[in-house]
Amino acid sequence: WYVAAILLGSMLAFQSCNKQAGRQIVSLNGEWQIAKTDGKLPDKYASTTPVPGLVDLALPALDVIATPEVDAANDANRPSYGYKEGWYWHRRSFDVPRTDDDVIQLKIFKARYHTKVYVNGQFVGENTYCFTPSYFNLKPFLKQGNNEIVVGIGCYAQLPDSVPTGHDFEKLTYIPGIYDNVEITFSNKPFIENIQCVPNIKDEKLRVVAEIDAEQSRSVKLSYSVKEKSTGKEVAAGTVKTADFEIPMKDATLWTPETPVLYELTLSTGADCKRVNFGMRTFRFDAERKIALLNEQPFYLRGTNVCIFRFFEDPDRKALPWDAAWTVKLHKRFKDMHWEMARYCIGFPPELWYEVCDSIGFMLQDEFPLWEGYPASFTYQTPQIAEEYRRWMRERWNHPSVVIWDAQNETVDKRTAEAFRQVRDLDLSNRPWENGWSAPDRPTDPVESHPYLFQAYCDINRKEPEEGYKKEFFGTIRRAGGDASNLAAVVHHTSDIFPNPSLINEYGWIWLNRDGSTTTLTDYIYEMFWQGSTLTAQQRRYIYARNLAMLTEYWRAHRRAAGILHFCGLAYSRSKPPRGQTSDNFTDILNLTFEPEFYKYVKPSFAPVGLMIDFWEKSCNPASMVEIPVFVINDLPEKFEQNVTLTLERDGKTITSIQQKVLAEGYESKAFPFELKLSAEAGDYLLRAEITRNGEKVFSLRDVKIK
């Protein structure tokens, strides 16, 4: 109900603002006509499509996209098939009650690839950017009464090489479309072009920096009010003669995942008014402690990834990304996994998604869609990238959910840092920047770590050591790696390890498709370790879940990273040719049903107070006395004090069980030794460490072979 109130409140806000100052926003979302040509405007429109959406939703369909019977694991930089050429023309009519407003501005929030706009048969303008808004002045082209708008959208391969395209080694079709809102703003000058809200929780103030149209920005008198978003209660109001001012916010509730309280600022020039939501929160990384601080308190990040552009290519996607109820449910399912953060990876979802995250309390690492690998071969130049970063930041900087700007994914190139250095100070909240596999810019910027331990066994010449892969992986405390430091000698010409906080935002490398089959990247892994071709889908799912839980526990317990984000919460699943490389963990996308083994075993590994049995022996001697360390991982500020039960089981029956009282201080991860005598009978056993917290059983499991 809270999220519904927030979204409804946004609509009511526009009505109230209209009465006060004349700004009117007309949504053009809905059903549009659509046609495809080789570039010229169509003579007729025989199909319809929803906006926002993608062109594959058109009815009747405009394209028949062939799927070649090939494996696409090594897909080239351009799609081998799919939406390669042509223009998709979207048309609709709308009424204009008046045309005497000073400002009549069209905003297309996001569209790809290359946008052209015509109104009443006249060319208005174009924009090649694919991930940030397009603005067009419609005033010279409109007439009172009925008007016609036509928006043309091009294809991926037709974009100039100077424009970032969202290239991704795992995508194939690159479906075009107007994939976010379309609206027209009617207002008068002085016109408010942008507002940046800058929380200052220490002094209990909000700094407001407004951009007013240039002619009258110095002499304008502004009035403002701040209200609680959910209740409408006014907490501040006043007038100022400057576009850069502070508002007292005494006793404001701080925004956190547990208390996602939003405030609404209304700013008026007398002729125009604009409303924005904000949250009172700060976020940064501590360079010395190498941890994240939310509102100046330690916060160990637990979360997942969303690859929305990959999901756009999933056969079960349909219109789900633009369904508000489904989007809310998706993020609540994430929170049910004890995830409090997501990395929107290699692609930006619709604006709705950010509003949902603000409302339910879900933090975001927002990653610009740039992935060119190493060595990088892209032709985008620093000024172009910087301008796209600037537009991206202006669109997002009031979202309290957005806590990290992410410049790119797994790419090594100096241009991304050169670009964001030009614009990062525009964000007065000073969010940290993450720079993929390129060097971090400041000591307080995190480094992207992708410690794919199983990847080493993609080499067919690599054999499992005699001690077993678990002992090899987890028997020592290692640096996370899979980051810029691994490339330091080759790329950065240094042998030094970057001392920045590490953020593990990908790990695993044992993906399964939703049907339980292996992917192109994991065929060999499952065959080598578990004779994967002889297993059922259910057996593979069990192996996946157990191993991912171990990896999660390991990275959390040793505190070598400021956060750990599972890969991947939402993506595509391609089990038939052309087969995919990764996948998410749902079995039913429409109803957002997690695969049961994943939910059973991986959820406890992310619990705020978690456990890890630090025992990795491949086999043990019968009747031996062993010391088994059990880590208690406390991500919470308050101390945890409780009995931990350690049980040795066989075939579901308890062989031995011991208890020990443990005490872990706030934010502490601490090992407690358990002395346990093993069974004298050879066989396969299971170690289980378990606690109960808030009615939920949290456990860690280890297989033990006695021989």
N, C-alpha and C positions, 0 to 999 in steps of 0.2 A: 504493500500500500504506500510505503514511503516513496519508492521510486515513481509510482504512478502520480503521486502528489507533486513531485518535482517536475515531471514532464508536463503535467497539466498546468502547473504554475507558470511554466515558460510561455504557454499560450495566453494565459490570463494577463501576464505581464505586458505583452504587446498591446492588449486591449486597453489596459490602464495607461500605458505610455502614450498611446494614440490620443486619448482624450486630453492628456496634459499638454502635449507638445507637437502633435501632428505627424510624428513618424508612423508610417504604416508599412508593414511587411506583408507582402502577398506571396504565399507559397505557390510554386508551380509544380510541386510534386503531384504525381498521379499518373493517369494513363495518357500516353502520347502516341501519335501515329509515327511510324518508322518505315523507312525505305533504304535500300542500298544501291549505290551507283559507283562508277569508276572515278568520280570526283565532282561531276556537275550536279546541280540541284535536281531533284527528281521531278518527273512530270506527274507522278501519282504516288500515293501511299496506300499500300494494300495490307499492311500489318499494324499491330499495336504493340506497345511495350510499356512496362512500368518504369517510371523515373522517381526515385533512383533505382538503378538496376544495371544489368549488363545486356548486351544485344542478343545473347542466346535465349533470353526470356521472351523474345518477340513471337507473336502468334498472328498468322502462320509464320513458321520459321523462315528466316532470311538466308540461312546457310546450311549446307550439309557438310559437316567437318569430318573428313575421313580419318580413321585411326589406323595407321600403318601397323602391320604385324612385325614390329621391330622392338628391340630393347633400347630405351632412351637414356641409359645410365650416363652416357657421355654426350649428352645433347650439346650442340654447338651454341655459339653466342646468339644466334637467331633461331626462332622456332623452326623445326623441320616440317611442321604442318600447322594448320590452324588458321587464324584470322590474319592473313599475310598482306592483304591489299584491299583497297576499296574504302568508301566513306559511308557511314551510317548516319542518315539524316533523321533527326527527331523533330516532329512538328506538333504544335498545339496552338489553340487560340486562348485569349484571356481578355477580360474587360478592364479598361482604365477609366475611372470616374472623372479624372482631371489630369491635365498635363502642365499645370502652372507651377508645380513644385520646383524648387531650385535643384533638387537632387532626385534623379530617378535612376537607380543603379541596379543592374543585374549582377547577382552573385551565383556562380556555379561552384559549389563547394569543392568538388573533385570530379574530374573526368579524364579518361585516358582513351586514345592517344592522339593529341592535337585537337583543339576545339575551335570551331568557327561558328559565328553567330550572325544570323540575318533576322531582321525585324521588318515586317511589312514589305518584303522583297528587297530591302536595302542591306548591304553588308555593314555590320556593326564593328566587327573586329575579330581577332583570333589570339590564341594562346597555346603554346606548345607544351607548357608545364603539365605534368600528369598527376601530381600529388598534392598540389596546393591550390587555393581558390583562384578562379578567373573572375575579374570585375570588368563590367562594361557599362559605359554611359549610354542609357537608352533615351534620354530626353530628346535628342534631335530626331528620333525615329518613330516616336509614338504619336498616336492620335486618340482623341477622346472616343470612348466606346470600345468596339471590338478590335483587337490587334492579333497578328499572327507572328509567332516566333519559330524559327528553324535553327536547330543546333546540330552541326555536323561533327562527327567524331571519326578520326582516322584510325589506322592500324599501327601496331608496334613497329613493324619493319620499315614503315614509311617515315618515321621520325628522323630528323637530322641527327647525325652522330654527336652533336654538341649538347644534346638534351638527355639527362638521365631518364632511363626507360623502365627501371625496375627489373633489369635483367636478373635471372635466377636460374642456376644450373639445373633445377628440378622442375621448372615450369615448361609447358609445351605450347599451349594455345594462345595465351595472352589475349583474353577476350576483352574487346573494347566496351566502353559504355560510360554513361553519366552515372557514376556509382555513389553519388552523395546528393544532398539537397540542392534544389534550385529555387531561388527567391528573388523578388524585386523589392527594393526599399524606396519608398516615397518619403521625402522630407524636405526641410528648408535649411538655409544657412543662418547662423553658423552651424555647420554640420560636424558631428563627432565621428571621426574616421576610425579611431581605435582607442581602447582603454587598456591600460596595464595596471593590475592590482598587485601590490607588493606588500605581503604581510610582514609585520615586525612584531613577533610574539614577545620579545624581551620587553619592549616599551609599550606593548598593548596598543599598537597603532596600525593603521593601514595607509600606505602611501598610494596615491592615485596619480597616474601620469596619463593624461588624455591628449590625443592628437586632434586638433580642431582645424578645419580647412584654413588655409594660409591667410586669406585676406583679413580675417577678423580674429585670429587666434590670440592676439595680444590684448585686445580690449574687451573680450567677452566676459560676462559675469555668469558663473555656473552655480546651479543649485544641485544638491545631492541628498540622497537618503540611503540608508542601509537597513535592510530588514532580514530577519531570519527567513530562510527560504521556505521551510516547512510550515511555519506558523504565521508568517506575515507580520510578526512583532517588529516594530521599528526600534532600532538600537542606536541610530545616529541620524542627524539631519543638519543641514546648514547651507550657507552660500559662501563662495570664494571668488576671488578675482584673478586666479592663476590656474593654469591647467596642470600644475604639479603641486599637490597639496597632501596633507595628512588628515586622517579621520581617527578620532579616539575609538578604540575597541576594547574598553576595559571589561574584564571578566568574560571575554569571548570564549566560546568552547573551541578547543583546538581540533582541527581535522585530523583524524587517524582512521585506519581500517575499522576500528571498533566504534568510533564516534565520528561518522562522516557528515558533520554538520556543515551545511552550506549557507552562505550569506548572499544577498542580492543587492548590488549597487545600482541605483538609478541616477544617472547624470543628465542634466538638462541645460541647454543653452537658452531656453525660452522659445526657440524656433525648432529645436530638435531635441530628442532625448534618446538615450541608449541605456540598455540594461545588460549587466554581466553578472555571472555567478563567480564566487571565489570561496576559498576556504582559508582559515587562519592556520597555516602550517609552514614549517621550514623543513628542508631536507638537504643533507650534505654528507660527505665522507670525511672521516677523521684520518688524516694522513699518518699520524703517529700510531694510533690504535688499529688502523686499517679496517674500520667498521663504518657502517652507515649510522647516521643520527637523524631520527625523525623527531622534530620539535626538540632538538638537542638531547634526546634520550637514545641510548643504543637501540638499534633495531636490526636484528638478523633477518635478512630478506629470504623469504621462501616463496617460490612461485613456479611459473610455467611460461610457455611461449605461445603466441598466436601468429601463424603465417597466413594472414587473411588472403593475400593474393594467390597462394597455393590453394586455399579453400575455394576461391572463386572457380578453380578448375576441377573441383571435386564433383562427381556425377550426382551426388545427393544434395548439393548446395541449394539449388533452385533460388527462391527469394528470401531464404532465411536470414542473410546478413542485414536485411532491412526490416526485419520483424522485431519490434521493440520488446515484446514479451519473451521471444526466444533469446534475444541478446541479454536480457536481464537474467534469465534462467541459466545461460551459459556461464556467466561470471559468478553466479551463486553456486553453481556446481564446482567451479574452481575453488571458491572459498570453502566449500565442504571438504575439499582435499587438504585443507590447512594451508592453501596458497593465499597469499595476500598481495601478490604482484604478478604482472605479466610483462613480458617483452613483446611488444607488437613488432614482429620480426620481418624485415625486408618488405614492409608494406603497411600503409595506413588504412585502417577501417573507416567506415562512415562516422561522421561527427556524433551520431547517436551513441556510439560505443563509449566515447569519452565522457559524455553526459551520464551514462549509466555508471561508469567507474567512479565518477565524482560522487554520485548519489549513494552507492552501496558501500563505498570505502574500499577501493581496489587500486593499488598503485601501479604505475606504468613506466617502463623504459620504452620510450618512443623512438623507433629506429627508422631513419631515412632509408628508402628503398634503393640502396646501392650495394651491390655485391659483385666484385670483379676479380677476387682472388689474388693470387701472387704467382708470377708478376702481373700487376694490374695493367690492362691494355686499353682502358677507356680513354676517350678523347674529350671528355668534359673538362673545361678549364676552370681554374679557381674562381674567377669572377662569377661565372654562371652558377657554380655550386653554392657560392656564398649568397647569391640572390635567392636561390631556392631555399636555403636554410633560413634566411631572413623571413621569407613569407611563411614558412612553416612555423617558426617561433611566434610570430604575431598572431597566428591562428590559435595557438595552444597555450600561451603563457598564463592564462587565467585558470586553467584546469588544475585543481589541487592534486588530482590523480597523477598528472605527469610530473615525475620527479627526476628523470634523467633524459637528457638529449643524447641520442645515439646517432653518430654521424654516418655509420656504415657497418657492414658485416664482413668479417674475415677478409679484409682487403688491406693490402700494403701499398700505400701511396702517400706522398707528402701533401697532395692537393687538398685532401679533406681537412687536415688540421689548418692549412693555410686559409681555407675558406671559413671555418667556424671561428678562427681567431678574429676575423673581420667583424663578426656579428655577435659573438657570445656575450659581450658586455651590454648588448641591448636588453637582455633578460636581467632585469634589476633584482630578481630573486636569486640570481647567481646559481642556477642549477648546474650540477656537474655534467661534463661531456664525456662520453665513451667513444673511443676512436677505433673500434674493430681491432685488427691485428697491427695497426700502425701505432706509432709511439704516442703515449698519453701526453696531453698538453700541459697539465698542471699537476702538482703532487696530490691534489685532492680529487683528481679525476680517476675513476676506476679503470682497470684493464680488463678487457674481455677474455675470459678463460674458457676454453672448450676442451677439457681433459677427457678425450675419448679413449679410454684405456684399451678397450677391445679393438680399436682401429689397428693397433699394431699387428693383430692376427689376421688382417686382410692379406698380408704377405703369405703366399702359399708355402714359402720356404721357412716360415716361422713355426716352431713347434712349441707346444705347451711344456714348460719346465717340469722336472720331476716333482718339485714341491707343489705343483698345481697353480692354476691361474689366480686363485683367491689369495694365496700367500704372496705371490708375485705382486699383485695389485695392491693389497691392503696390509701387508705385513710390515711396511714402513710408513712413516709419516712423510708424505711427499708434497712438494709445491704443486699447485693445481696444474700449471702449464697449459699448453694449447693456446698460447697467447703471444703477444708481441715480443716477449723475451725469448721465445724459442727461435725467433727469426732475427735476433739482435745482431749476431755476428755477420750474417749475410746482408741484411738490409740496413741496419742502423750502425754498422761498423763499430760495434762495441761488444765486449763480453759481459757487460754488466746486466744484472737482472733488474728490471724496472721495479722500484720499491713501492709502487702505488697499491692501493687496496685492490684485491682481486675479486671479480664478480663472475662466478661460474654461471653463465646463462645458456650453456648447452653441455650435455654429457650423456653417456649411455652407449650409443652405437649398437644396440641390439634390437632395432625396431622390428615390429611385425605389422602387417596390414590388418585392417579391421576384421578380416576373415581368419586371422591367425596364421597366414602364410608369411614366409620371409620376404624381405625386400632385396633389391639388387645389391645393396651394401651389406646385407646380413646373411645371405645364402651360405657363404663359406664359414662364417663364424658359428652358426648353428650346427653345420655339418661337422666341423672340427671338434667342438667341445661336447656336443650332445647328440651326434648322429641325427641331425634334424630331419632328414628325409624319411626316417623311420617313425617319426613322432606324429601324433595327432595334433590338430590345431590347439586343442585344450592343453596338451602337454607343453607345447611351445609357449603358450600364454603363461602357464605356471612358471616356467623357467625365466621368461622375460620379467615377470613381476618380482620374483624372488631376487634376481640379480640387480634389478633397478633399485629395489629397496636397500640392498647392501651398499650400492654405490652412493645412494642418498645419505644413508647413515654415516658412511665413512667421511664424506666431504663435510657433513655437518659437525661430526664429533670432534674433529681435529682443528676446527676453527682456522683453517688456512684460507678461507674466503669470507667476504662480507655477506655473501648471499649465494643461493643455489636455486636455479630455475630449470625445471624439468623441460625437456624437449621431446614431444611437443603437445601442447594442450589442444590445439585445433590446427589442422592442415588438410591435406588431401589423403586419399588412400587409393593406390592403383595396383591391384594384384594381377591384372591381366595386361598383356602387351598394349602399349609400351608401359612396362612395369615401373613403379616408383621406387624412390630411394629411402624415404622416411614415411611416417604416418602418425596419426594421433591415436588415442586409446579408447575411442568410443566404439560401440557396436551398433548404436542407433543414433544417427545424427539428429533426426527430427525431434526425438524425445530426450536426447542428450543422456543416453544410458552409457555409463562407463563399463568397459569390459570387467566382469566380476573379479577375476584374479588380480587385475591391476588395482581395483578399488580396495580389495581386501588387504593386500600386502604393501602397496605403495603409500596409501593414505597414512598408516601409522608411522611410516618413516619420516613424514613431514610434520608430525604432531609438535605443537609448541614446546612441550616437554617430551623429548624422544629418548630412545634407548639404542645402544649399539653393543652387541656382543663382539668384543675385539678378539676373536678366536678364529684362526684361518688354517688350522692344520688339516692336511689331506687325509690323514689317518692317525689313529691313536692305539696304544697298547691296551689290551684287556686289563681291567681291574686297576688301572693306573690312577694316581691322584694328580689332578691337573688344576692349575690356577687359571681361572677364566675371568679376565677383566670385563666389566660391564660399564659402559659409559652412560651417564645421565646427561642429556643435552638440554639445558634450560635456556630457552630463548626469552623468557619472561623476566620482568624486573623483580618480582617477589621470589623469595627462596622456595625451593621444593624440598619437602621432607616427607618421606613415605617409605614403606617396605617395598623392595623389589624382590620378586620371586623368580628363581632360576630353576628350571625343570629340565630333566633329561627324559625324553619320551621315545617310545618305540611303538609303531603301529597304532598311534593315538592313545597309548596307555602310559601313565607316569611310572618311570623306573625309580627316579630320585628327585626330590624337590627340597630346596633350601631357600630361606629368606634372609634378607639383610636390610637393615634400616639405612637409608642414604640421606644425605643432605647436600644439595647443590644450591649455591647462592644464586642470586639473580644474574642472568646472562652467563652463567658458568657452565662449562662442559667438563665433567670430571669422571675419571675411571675409578671403579670400586672393585677390588679383587674378590672373587668367590672361589673357595676351595671345594672341589667336587670330585668324588670318586666315581670313575666310570664303571660300567657294567663289565662283568667277567666274560660275558657271552659276546662273541663276534657278531657283527651285523651293522645295519644302517640305523642311526639314531638321529634325534632332533633335539637341539638345545633351544629352549624358549625362555627369554627374559621378559617379564611382563609387569606392568603397573596398570592401575585404573585411575583415570583422571576425568572429572566431570562426567562420569558414567560411561566413558569410552575406554576400551581396552587398548593399550599401547604396548606393542611387543617388538622384539627383535628375534630372528630365528637363524640358527646355523645348523647345517648338516654335519654330522659326525660319523665317521666310519671307524669302527673298532675291528681290528684284525691282527 
